[in-house]
């Protein structure tokens, strides 16, 4: 592969061998180019097969771009690469092992509207719908799940927190009844799967010889733990990020990761 169009730091990252790699890079500095060329080099040089690479991004658009670029570099040799968002990757894993965490492989994923509808029904059943908005309660639940916490983490005494503490367990029970998960649950159920069934985590850990994560500054605690599970065996984890551009603090992103 010709790397002449890469600058020296980009080339250094692409040619990095085994072991962990941290690339700090600002907007427009060629982060995706570095990741895709690193993937292509690993496959071209026989370091691994395509299905032994996991590349994780934050948006569907970024995942599509990475797939298109690697296919342009590798052609059919890119077939089998795991490239996707955290949620798409975890949903794929969860479909394969759903029964282990109390779901069927055909489980439903609730979007924001589905979640608000369900929370609204619960508030109405508790005679609280005129005093509290479903969006407000859902935001509190969402923040807790992003931190990997449950209803028990709520501090008593705060009126809103007390309502959330009543609603949250009912919300979880209704999701289970309907064989459904929300977006946060996709990650949390996989984390639960890994921790309660370590043989599954070990199987995937052996499978993915190289793990690459884009926009690492935007990972939250749950995502960090997932990446740790998936890369703990080979320890060939490459992350790219910009510590000055974390934009997801509102959903629990920890630039300290």
BELURVEN-V971626 format. One record per helix or strand of 2 or more residues. SS is the DSSP state (a for helix, b for strand). FROM is the first residue (numbers start at 1). TO is the last residue. If there is no record, write none. Layout:
SS&FROM&TO, SS&FROM&TO
This chain:
a&8&15, b&21&24, a&31&44, a&50&52, b&53&57, a&60&78, b&82&85, a&86&96, a&98&101, b&108&110, a&112&125, a&134&146, a&151&153, a&159&177, b&180&182, a&183&196, a&198&207, b&210&213, a&216&218, a&221&231, b&237&241, a&249&251
